[in-house]
Amino acid sequence: MKSKLLALTVSSLLLVTGGAIASSAKISDFHYQDDPSATFGDRNKPDTLPEMGTTAGSALSVAQEINMGDFYVRQLNAASVIIDDPILVDYINALGHTLVSKAKSVKTPFHFYLVNNNELNAYAFFGGNVVLHSGLFAATDDESQLASVMAHEISHVTQRHLARALEDQQHNSSLTWAGAFGAILLATASPQAGMAALTSTIAGSQQGKISFTQANEQEADRIGIQLLGRAGFDVRAMPLFLQKLADKSAYSIKPPEMLLTHPLPESRLADMRNRANQMPVISRASSLDFMLAKVRVLTMYSDDQAGAEEYLHKLTSGTRAEALAADYGYAIQQYRDKKYNEANVSIQKLLDRSPDNAWFLDIATDNDIAQNKAQQAVERLEKAQAASSDKPVLLLNMANAQIEAGQYTKATLLLEKYTYSHPSELNGWDMLRKVYALQGNRSKELAAWAETKALHGDLSQAIELLTQASASLQKGCMEQEEYLARIEQFKSLQETFKKYKN
């Protein structure tokens, strides 16, 4: 499931665009409802900024934000930069929603994505969508530091910074949303052309862009650190991570991408230190899941395998949980290097210590299938009751093992249920298309293919595939009616998305 690393910096485009749009905004334009110097004791005060927040609502509704977010997620899918690794997706969403559950002014559902990019960055965009670069796992020392980045991005969303930028744009004709977002779309297909278009669009507005961005960053810091504390994480992690970014910039010709999209003046770092010092100290050890996620990213998705080896060696002499994470990393390396017998030994040691651990069952299943032992994988997962699990990774592993073992009917039933519950998850549709093809069910194969095309933003192709599926069926049957209804839904979505393309 490893995604290919592309030289596409969609994150830079989204945040630079967000900053550039409101080119006339000044720091003094922002009116805080609560005292800017408020500490952790002021946690009961709302995080909203009523004057700006209300006017933003008049420019862009929450429903419109969600539609726009849906559109841009599909563009990211089309660019193949998102890591479709179910267990990593599950981890970052669990961590993100731990924070969201303590956030205020939440107006949209939240979704968290991991992009295969070693550059340090994270960004948020319309509709509660937050994207993390995989490079953050190498850069963060503990779970609180990773959570601090996510809390900052969540705060960009709850404060509706892009919507407020759109409100300002109503009074500023120097830059159009169509030009800015058109450049983002162009960059998705052709990075060089997109950057050229974006550069020409924002020419002459640099000073205003910087002022606006700094104001929003300070606001996201202030609200984010309070959110971090409310969620039970170590608030000192935020200034520590910012200092780490500053240090990296000081000793590098090119600063981290995160500092380009999240400017870091000295006042911002000093403010975070001051706020953290006034808040209660919460010492929180990183969870085993964080360590396993970091190990998985480093060993499966990072280009710096020397760094991965160094981290594993460090874990080996650490706590029991750290040593377990190191053993998991070594098992991944053995599997990756096709040393399946060695991996069997390592994986069994992991399962002996934690037989129901989804991370360990996942690598065990992959290793079984790599050795053409699909039935063994099925039995292993049946013992763990994977088919009734609420963990996507176990459900998908079970379906994959069943397909490889020739148990197509069982896999079909499981995947039909899974895609119904997870309609935006690409792995489920890809596997369902595969099993329909193996069963010779052409109409359903085309329908599943249509769903993957739609999730990649190609609605025209999705409609064509469903039209073919419909034409192959008896006229008036229930399945055909379902396909025709889905075609109308896709056509409606096409009309909604037209305004974001033009």
C-alpha positions in Angstrom: 0.0 0.0 0.0 3.0 2.3 -0.1 2.4 5.5 -2.1 4.9 6.9 -4.4 6.7 10.1 -3.4 5.9 12.9 -5.8 7.6 16.3 -6.2 4.4 18.1 -5.6 4.1 20.6 -2.8 0.4 21.0 -2.7 0.7 22.0 1.0 2.7 25.1 0.1 0.2 26.1 -2.5 -2.7 25.8 -0.2 -1.3 27.7 2.7 0.5 30.4 0.6 -2.8 30.9 -1.3 -4.7 31.1 2.0 -2.3 33.8 3.2 -2.2 35.7 -0.1 -5.9 36.0 -0.6 -6.4 38.5 2.2 -3.6 40.7 1.0 -5.0 43.9 2.7 -5.5 42.3 6.1 -3.5 43.7 9.0 -2.8 42.2 12.5 -4.9 45.0 13.9 -7.9 43.9 11.9 -8.4 40.8 14.2 -10.5 41.3 17.3 -10.1 38.7 20.0 -13.1 37.8 22.1 -10.8 36.6 24.9 -7.7 38.3 26.2 -4.7 37.5 23.9 -2.7 36.9 27.0 -5.2 34.4 28.4 -3.7 31.4 30.1 -4.9 27.8 30.7 -7.2 29.1 33.4 -9.3 30.8 30.7 -10.1 27.5 29.0 -13.9 28.1 29.4 -13.9 31.2 27.2 -14.9 30.5 23.6 -12.2 30.2 21.0 -14.4 32.0 18.5 -13.7 35.5 17.2 -17.2 36.7 16.7 -16.7 39.7 14.4 -14.6 38.0 11.9 -16.2 34.6 12.3 -19.7 36.0 11.7 -18.7 37.9 8.6 -16.9 34.9 7.2 -20.2 33.0 7.5 -21.8 35.5 5.2 -19.2 34.8 2.5 -18.9 31.1 2.7 -21.3 28.7 4.5 -20.1 25.7 6.4 -21.8 23.5 3.8 -19.8 25.2 1.1 -16.6 24.7 3.0 -17.3 21.0 3.3 -18.0 20.8 -0.5 -14.8 22.6 -1.3 -12.9 20.4 1.1 -14.4 17.3 -0.7 -13.3 18.7 -4.0 -9.7 19.3 -2.9 -9.4 15.9 -1.2 -10.3 14.3 -4.5 -7.5 16.3 -6.2 -5.0 15.0 -3.6 -6.2 11.5 -4.3 -5.7 12.1 -8.0 -2.1 13.3 -7.4 -1.4 10.0 -5.6 0.4 11.8 -2.7 -1.8 10.4 0.1 -0.5 7.4 2.0 -3.4 4.8 1.8 -2.1 2.8 4.7 -5.1 1.9 6.8 -3.3 1.5 10.1 -1.5 4.8 9.8 -4.7 6.5 8.7 -6.5 5.0 11.7 -3.7 6.2 14.1 -3.6 9.9 12.9 -7.4 10.1 12.9 -7.6 8.7 16.4 -5.0 11.2 17.6 -6.7 14.0 15.7 -10.1 13.3 17.1 -8.8 13.1 20.6 -7.9 16.8 20.1 -11.0 17.7 18.2 -13.1 16.3 21.1 -11.7 19.0 23.3 -11.9 21.8 20.7 -14.4 24.6 20.7 -16.2 26.2 17.8 -16.2 22.9 15.8 -18.5 23.4 12.8 -17.3 20.7 10.4 -16.4 17.0 10.7 -12.6 16.5 10.7 -10.6 14.2 8.5 -6.8 13.7 8.8 -4.5 12.6 6.0 -0.9 11.6 5.7 1.0 12.7 2.6 4.2 10.9 1.5 6.6 13.8 1.7 9.8 14.0 3.8 9.6 17.8 3.9 8.4 19.0 7.3 5.0 20.5 6.9 1.3 20.3 7.8 -1.7 22.2 6.5 -5.4 22.6 6.9 -8.0 23.5 4.3 -11.7 23.7 3.8 -14.2 21.3 5.4 -12.1 20.2 8.4 -9.4 18.5 6.4 -5.9 18.4 7.9 -2.9 17.0 6.1 0.4 15.9 7.7 3.6 15.2 5.9 5.2 11.9 6.7 8.4 13.7 7.5 6.8 15.0 10.7 7.2 11.5 12.3 11.0 11.7 11.9 11.1 15.3 13.3 8.9 14.9 16.3 10.5 13.4 19.5 7.2 12.3 21.1 3.5 12.2 20.7 2.8 15.5 22.3 5.0 17.3 19.7 3.0 15.6 16.9 -0.2 16.5 18.7 1.0 20.1 19.0 1.3 20.4 15.2 -2.2 18.9 14.8 -3.7 21.2 17.4 -2.3 24.2 15.5 -3.9 23.0 12.3 -7.2 22.1 13.9 -7.3 25.7 15.2 -6.9 27.1 11.7 -10.0 25.2 10.8 -12.1 26.1 13.9 -11.2 29.7 13.4 -12.2 29.4 9.7 -9.1 31.2 8.5 -9.7 30.5 4.9 -13.3 31.5 5.1 -12.3 34.8 6.8 -9.8 35.3 4.0 -12.6 35.0 1.5 -14.6 37.6 3.4 -11.7 40.0 3.2 -11.4 39.2 -0.5 -14.8 40.7 -1.1 -13.3 44.0 -0.3 -10.0 43.5 -2.1 -9.8 43.1 -5.9 -6.0 42.6 -6.1 -6.3 38.8 -6.0 -9.1 36.5 -7.1 -10.0 33.1 -5.6 -10.5 31.7 -9.0 -6.9 32.5 -10.0 -5.4 31.2 -6.8 -7.3 28.0 -6.6 -7.0 27.5 -10.4 -3.2 27.6 -9.8 -3.5 24.9 -7.2 -5.4 22.6 -9.6 -2.9 23.3 -12.3 -0.1 22.4 -9.9 -1.8 19.1 -9.2 -1.4 18.2 -12.8 1.8 20.1 -13.6 3.8 21.5 -10.6 6.0 23.8 -12.7 3.0 25.3 -14.6 1.0 25.6 -11.4 3.8 27.4 -9.5 4.2 29.9 -12.4 0.5 30.6 -12.4 0.4 31.1 -8.6 3.4 33.3 -8.7 1.9 35.6 -11.2 -1.4 35.6 -9.4 0.0 36.8 -6.1 2.7 39.2 -7.5 2.8 42.5 -5.7 0.9 41.3 -2.6 3.8 39.9 -0.5 3.7 42.4 2.3 0.0 41.9 2.9 0.3 38.2 2.6 2.9 38.0 5.4 0.9 40.2 7.7 -2.1 38.1 7.3 -0.3 34.9 7.7 1.5 36.0 10.9 -1.8 37.0 12.5 -3.4 33.7 11.7 -0.4 31.7 12.9 -0.4 33.6 16.2 -4.1 32.9 16.6 -3.7 29.2 15.8 -0.8 29.0 18.3 -2.8 30.6 21.1 -5.9 28.5 20.6 -3.8 25.4 19.7 -1.8 25.3 22.9 -4.9 25.6 25.0 -6.4 22.8 23.0 -3.3 20.7 23.5 -3.5 21.2 27.3 -7.3 20.4 27.4 -6.6 17.1 25.6 -4.1 16.1 28.2 -0.8 16.6 26.2 2.3 18.3 27.3 2.0 21.9 26.3 5.7 22.4 26.4 5.8 20.3 23.3 4.6 23.2 21.1 7.5 25.7 21.8 9.9 22.8 21.9 8.9 21.8 18.4 8.9 25.4 17.1 12.4 25.8 18.5 13.5 22.6 16.7 12.2 24.1 13.5 14.0 27.4 14.2 17.3 25.5 14.9 16.9 23.5 11.7 16.5 26.7 9.7 19.5 28.3 11.3 21.9 25.6 10.2 20.4 25.0 6.7 20.5 27.0 3.5 16.9 26.1 2.8 14.6 26.5 5.8 12.0 23.7 6.6 9.0 24.0 4.3 6.8 24.4 7.5 8.6 27.7 8.1 7.8 28.9 4.6 4.1 28.2 5.0 4.0 29.0 8.8 6.3 32.0 9.3 8.1 32.0 12.6 9.1 35.4 13.9 10.9 35.5 17.3 7.8 37.0 18.9 5.8 33.9 18.0 8.3 31.5 19.6 8.6 33.7 22.7 4.8 33.9 23.1 4.5 30.1 23.0 7.2 29.7 25.6 5.5 32.3 27.9 2.1 30.6 27.5 3.5 27.1 28.1 5.3 28.3 31.3 2.0 29.7 32.7 0.1 26.4 32.1 0.0 23.3 34.3 2.8 20.8 33.5 1.4 17.6 32.1 4.0 14.9 31.7 2.6 12.4 29.1 4.6 9.5 27.8 4.1 8.7 24.1 1.7 5.8 23.4 2.9 2.5 22.0 0.8 3.4 18.9 2.8 6.5 18.3 6.1 4.6 18.5 4.7 1.9 16.2 3.4 4.5 13.7 6.8 6.3 13.7 8.6 3.1 13.2 6.3 2.1 10.3 6.7 5.5 8.6 10.5 5.5 8.9 10.9 1.9 7.7 8.3 1.8 5.0 8.0 5.4 3.7 11.2 7.3 4.5 14.1 7.7 2.1 16.4 8.0 5.1 16.9 4.3 6.0 20.1 5.2 7.9 18.0 7.4 10.1 15.4 4.7 10.6 18.2 2.3 11.6 19.5 4.8 14.1 16.1 5.3 15.6 15.5 1.5 15.9 18.8 1.1 17.7 17.9 3.8 20.1 14.6 2.2 20.9 16.2 -1.2 21.5 17.9 0.1 24.7 14.8 2.0 25.9 11.6 1.0 27.8 9.8 -2.2 27.3 7.3 -0.4 24.9 10.2 1.1 23.0 12.0 -2.2 22.6 8.7 -3.7 21.4 8.5 -1.0 18.8 12.1 -1.7 17.7 11.3 -5.3 17.2 8.3 -4.3 15.1 10.6 -2.2 13.0 13.0 -5.0 12.5 10.2 -7.3 11.4 9.1 -4.8 8.8 12.6 -4.6 7.5 12.9 -8.3 7.2 9.5 -8.5 5.4 10.5 -5.6 3.1 13.8 -7.3 2.2 11.9 -10.6 1.5 13.5 -12.4 4.4 10.3 -14.1 5.2 11.6 -16.8 7.4 13.4 -14.4 9.6 10.3 -12.2 9.7 8.2 -15.2 10.8 10.4 -15.5 13.9 10.3 -11.8 14.7 6.5 -11.6 14.2 5.8 -14.6 16.3 7.7 -13.0 19.2 5.6 -9.8 18.8 2.3 -11.8 18.7 3.4 -13.9 21.8 3.6 -10.6 23.7 0.5 -9.0 22.2 -1.7 -11.4 20.2 -4.5 -9.0 19.3 -2.3 -6.0 18.4 -3.5 -4.8 15.0 -0.1 -3.5 14.0 1.4 -7.0 14.5 -1.5 -8.9 12.9 -1.1 -6.6 9.9 2.5 -7.4 9.3 1.9 -11.1 10.1 -0.8 -11.3 7.4 1.3 -9.5 4.8 4.2 -12.0 5.5 1.8 -15.0 5.3 0.5 -13.9 1.9 4.0 -13.1 0.6 4.8 -16.8 1.3 1.6 -18.0 -0.5 0.1 -19.0 2.9 -3.2 -17.1 2.5 -5.2 -19.8 4.4 -2.9 -19.4 7.3 -3.5 -15.6 7.2 -7.3 -16.2 7.2 -7.1 -18.6 10.2 -4.8 -16.1 12.0 -7.3 -13.3 11.5 -10.3 -15.5 12.3 -8.7 -16.3 15.6 -8.4 -12.5 16.2 -12.1 -12.1 15.2 -11.0 -9.6 12.5 -14.2 -9.8 10.5 -16.2 -8.3 13.4 -13.5 -5.8 14.3 -14.0 -2.0 14.2 -10.5 -1.6 12.9 -10.3 -1.0 9.1 -6.9 -2.5 8.8 -8.1 -5.9 10.2 -11.2 -5.9 8.0 -9.2 -5.1 4.9 -6.5 -7.7 5.8 -9.2 -10.3 6.3 -10.8 -9.5 2.9 -7.4 -9.5 1.2 -6.5 -12.9 2.8 -9.9 -14.3 1.8 -9.4 -13.2 -1.8 -5.9 -14.7 -1.9 -7.3 -17.9 -0.5 -10.0 -18.1 -3.1 -12.9 -17.3 -0.7 -14.5 -14.8 -3.0 -18.0 -14.9 -1.6 -16.8 -14.2 2.0 -14.6 -11.4 0.8 -17.4 -9.9 -1.3 -19.8 -9.8 1.7 -17.1 -8.3 3.9 -16.1 -5.6 1.4 -19.7 -4.7 0.5 -20.3 -4.0 4.2 -17.0 -2.2 4.5 -17.5 0.1 1.6 -21.0 0.9 2.8 -19.5 2.0 6.2 -16.4 3.6 4.6 -17.6 5.0 1.3 -14.6 7.4 0.9 -12.0 4.8 1.5 -10.1 3.8 -1.7 -8.7 0.5 -0.5 -12.1 -1.0 0.0 -13.4 -0.1 -3.5 -10.1 -1.3 -5.1 -10.4 -4.7 -3.4 -14.1 -4.9 -4.2 -13.5 -4.2 -7.8 -10.8 -7.0 -7.8 -13.1 -9.6 -6.2 -16.0 -8.8 -8.6 -13.6 -9.2 -11.5 -12.5 -12.6 -10.2 -16.1 -13.7 -9.9 -16.9 -12.5 -13.4 -19.5 -9.9 -12.3 -18.8 -7.2 -14.9 -21.5 -4.8 -13.9 -20.5 -4.6 -10.3 -16.8 -4.5 -11.2 -17.6 -1.4 -13.4 -19.6 0.2 -10.5 -16.8 -0.3 -8.0 -14.4 1.1 -10.5 -16.7 4.1 -10.9 -16.5 4.8 -7.2 -12.6 4.8 -7.3 -12.7 7.2 -10.3 -15.1 9.5 -8.5 -12.9 9.6 -5.4 -10.0 10.6 -7.6 -12.1 13.5 -8.9 -12.8 12.0 -12.3 -16.6 12.2 -12.3 -16.9 12.1 -16.0 -15.2 8.7 -16.1 -17.2 7.5 -13.2 -20.4 8.4 -15.0 -19.2 6.6 -18.2 -18.4 3.4 -16.2 -21.8 3.4 -14.5 -23.5 4.0 -17.8 -21.7 0.9 -19.2 -22.7 -1.1 -16.1 -26.3 0.0 -16.5 -26.4 -0.9 -20.1 -25.2 -4.5 -19.4 -28.3 -5.2 -17.2 -31.9 -6.1 -17.8 -33.9 -2.9 -18.2 -35.8 -1.8 -15.0 -34.0 -4.2 -12.6 -33.2 -2.9 -9.2 -29.4 -2.9 -9.8 -29.8 -0.8 -12.9 -32.0 1.7 -11.0 -29.3 2.0 -8.4 -26.7 2.8 -11.0 -28.9 5.3 -12.7 -29.5 7.1 -9.4 -25.8 7.1 -8.7 -25.2 8.7 -12.1 -27.5 11.5 -11.2 -25.7 12.0 -7.9 -22.4 12.2 -9.7 -23.8 14.7 -12.3 -25.1 16.9 -9.4 -21.6 16.7 -7.8 -20.1 17.8 -11.1 -22.2 20.9 -11.1 -21.2 21.7 -7.6 -17.6 21.2 -8.4 -17.6 23.4 -11.5 -17.4 26.6 -9.5 -14.1 25.4 -7.9 -12.6 24.6 -11.3 -13.4 27.9 -13.0 
